[in-house]
Amino acid sequence: MKKSLLVIFTLLFLSACSEPLPDDRLSYAGEWSSKEMYLLILPDGTVSYKRLKGGGSTEVNGPLKEFQGDDFIVGIGFLTTTFDVTEPPSIENDQWVMTVDGVKLTKREE
């Protein structure tokens, strides 16, 4: 019971800290994936990320703090992660694509 309450409190806290995506960045919202990476960006600014690399995995879950150019920063206070976007969201062959941290992601159709 205590663990469930902690999870609920954490999710509420993180969503309260996030900034909604600016109108000119709404194309970033959605479920993005490749074989080794999953990225979920919600319009309210909540981000969930998981990457498999070198036999291990990295996970980041938190509020989107800000955009710097095409890149975006996720986290709270000094605990942040910058996502390097070398190809912002665009349509390629009728599919939304974006390249983050060197990985080309495709957007899941709604």
Secondary structure, 3 states (H helix, E strand, C coil): CHHHHHHHHHHHHHHHHCCCCCHHHHHHCEEEECCCEEEEECCCCEEEEEEEECCEEEEEEEEEEEEECCEEEEEECCEEEEECEEEEEEEECCEEEEEECCEEEEECCC
